[in-house]
């Protein structure tokens, strides 16, 4: 059973999958930072100095002036701003993955088009009289001694 597990764990496809998951997680963190730290502040500024992460609906009876105070008090909230950040984050990650897959497919197509297999030049031919395989340059068959016509 241990040997079977080692064969399974060390298959190339499983290692490729693990690498893909690790890189995907890293790309996800970068995109999340891009959304939260780079994109959303200017968008919030354009929309009247709105901090999207602080947009929420308080479901409790006590009013809180900020999301941070509501969260610290443990008030039940619907976090609209955090949801919007997550939606934008999802779309950007999807876009990045789409671009990566599209680029890999185009690269694969380019490499497949460049590989042109030329058939090897024949070095032998068949004697028309005895059907033996002979050298392409032969003028007489070594098996039946028939004279061959030279094809030009």
C-alpha positions as CSV (number, residue, x, y, z in Angstrom):
1,X,0.0,0.0,0.0
2,X,2.9,2.4,0.8
3,X,4.5,1.8,-2.6
4,X,1.2,2.4,-4.3
5,X,0.8,5.7,-2.5
6,X,4.4,6.8,-3.4
7,X,3.7,6.0,-7.1
8,X,0.5,8.0,-6.9
9,X,2.0,11.0,-5.0
10,X,5.0,11.2,-7.3
11,X,3.1,11.2,-10.6
12,X,3.9,14.2,-12.7
13,X,0.3,15.2,-13.0
14,X,-0.2,15.4,-9.3
15,X,2.9,17.4,-8.8
16,X,1.8,19.8,-11.6
17,X,-1.6,20.1,-9.9
18,X,0.1,20.9,-6.6
19,X,2.3,23.6,-8.2
20,X,-0.7,25.0,-9.9
21,X,-2.6,25.3,-6.6
22,X,0.3,27.0,-4.9
23,X,0.8,29.5,-7.8
24,X,-2.9,30.1,-7.9
25,X,-3.0,30.9,-4.2
26,X,-0.1,33.3,-4.6
27,X,-1.8,35.0,-7.6
28,X,-5.0,35.2,-5.6
29,X,-3.2,37.1,-2.8
30,X,-1.6,39.5,-5.3
31,X,-5.0,40.1,-7.0
32,X,-6.7,40.6,-3.6
33,X,-4.1,43.2,-2.6
34,X,-4.5,44.9,-6.0
35,X,-8.3,45.2,-5.5
36,X,-8.2,46.2,-1.8
37,X,-5.1,48.4,-1.9
38,X,-4.8,49.8,-5.4
39,X,-8.2,49.8,-7.2
40,X,-10.8,50.3,-4.5
41,X,-9.4,53.5,-2.9
42,X,-9.4,55.6,-6.1
43,X,-12.9,54.2,-7.0
44,X,-14.1,55.1,-3.5
45,X,-12.6,58.6,-3.9
46,X,-14.4,59.1,-7.2
47,X,-17.7,58.1,-5.6
48,X,-17.4,60.6,-2.9
49,X,-14.7,59.3,-0.5
50,X,-16.5,56.0,0.1
51,X,-14.5,53.2,1.8
52,X,-16.1,50.1,0.3
53,X,-15.0,47.8,3.0
54,X,-17.0,49.9,5.5
55,X,-20.3,49.8,3.7
56,X,-22.6,47.6,5.7
57,X,-26.1,47.1,6.9
58,X,-26.6,46.8,10.7
59,X,-29.1,44.2,11.6
60,X,-29.0,44.9,15.3
61,X,-30.9,47.6,17.3
62,X,-27.9,49.5,18.4
63,X,-26.5,52.0,15.9
64,X,-22.8,52.1,15.2
65,X,-21.1,55.0,13.4
66,X,-18.5,52.7,11.7
67,X,-18.2,49.2,10.5
68,X,-15.2,48.6,12.8
69,X,-17.2,49.5,15.9
70,X,-20.1,47.3,14.8
71,X,-17.7,44.4,14.2
72,X,-15.9,45.0,17.5
73,X,-19.2,44.9,19.3
74,X,-20.2,41.7,17.5
75,X,-23.2,43.2,16.0
76,X,-24.9,41.2,13.2
77,X,-24.2,43.0,9.9
78,X,-24.5,42.4,6.1
79,X,-21.1,43.4,4.7
80,X,-22.0,44.9,1.3
81,X,-18.6,46.5,0.8
82,X,-16.6,43.4,1.6
83,X,-18.8,41.5,-0.8
84,X,-18.2,44.0,-3.6
85,X,-14.5,43.7,-2.9
86,X,-14.8,39.9,-3.2
87,X,-16.8,40.1,-6.4
88,X,-14.2,42.4,-8.0
89,X,-11.5,40.2,-6.7
90,X,-13.1,37.1,-8.3
91,X,-13.5,38.8,-11.7
92,X,-9.9,40.0,-11.7
93,X,-8.6,36.5,-10.8
94,X,-10.8,35.0,-13.5
95,X,-9.5,37.5,-16.0
96,X,-5.8,36.7,-15.1
97,X,-6.4,33.0,-15.3
98,X,-8.2,33.4,-18.7
99,X,-5.3,35.5,-20.0
100,X,-2.8,32.9,-18.7
101,X,-4.6,29.9,-20.3
102,X,-5.2,31.8,-23.5
103,X,-1.4,32.7,-23.7
104,X,-0.5,29.0,-23.0
105,X,-2.8,27.8,-25.7
106,X,-1.4,30.3,-28.3
107,X,2.1,29.3,-27.3
108,X,1.2,25.6,-27.7
109,X,-0.3,26.3,-31.1
110,X,2.8,28.2,-32.2
111,X,5.1,25.4,-31.2
112,X,2.9,22.8,-32.9
113,X,2.9,24.8,-36.1
114,X,6.7,25.2,-36.1
115,X,7.3,21.4,-35.9
116,X,7.3,20.3,-39.5
117,X,8.1,16.6,-39.9
118,X,9.8,16.0,-43.3
119,X,9.7,12.4,-44.4
120,X,13.1,10.8,-44.7
121,X,14.7,10.5,-48.1
122,X,14.3,6.9,-49.3
123,X,17.6,5.0,-49.6
124,X,16.2,1.8,-51.2
125,X,13.7,0.8,-53.9
126,X,12.0,-2.3,-55.1
127,X,13.3,-4.3,-58.1
128,X,10.4,-4.4,-60.6
129,X,11.4,-7.9,-61.7
130,X,12.0,-9.9,-58.5
131,X,10.5,-7.5,-56.0
132,X,13.7,-7.5,-53.8
133,X,14.7,-4.4,-51.9
134,X,17.8,-2.9,-53.5
135,X,19.8,0.4,-53.2
136,X,18.2,3.4,-54.8
137,X,21.4,4.0,-56.9
138,X,21.5,0.4,-58.3
139,X,21.5,0.0,-62.1
140,X,21.4,-3.8,-61.9
141,X,19.5,-6.0,-59.3
142,X,22.0,-7.9,-57.2
143,X,19.4,-10.7,-56.7
144,X,18.1,-11.4,-60.2
145,X,20.8,-9.5,-62.2
146,X,18.1,-7.6,-64.3
147,X,19.1,-4.3,-65.7
148,X,17.2,-1.4,-64.2
149,X,16.2,1.8,-65.9
150,X,17.7,4.8,-64.1
151,X,14.9,7.2,-63.0
152,X,15.8,10.9,-63.2
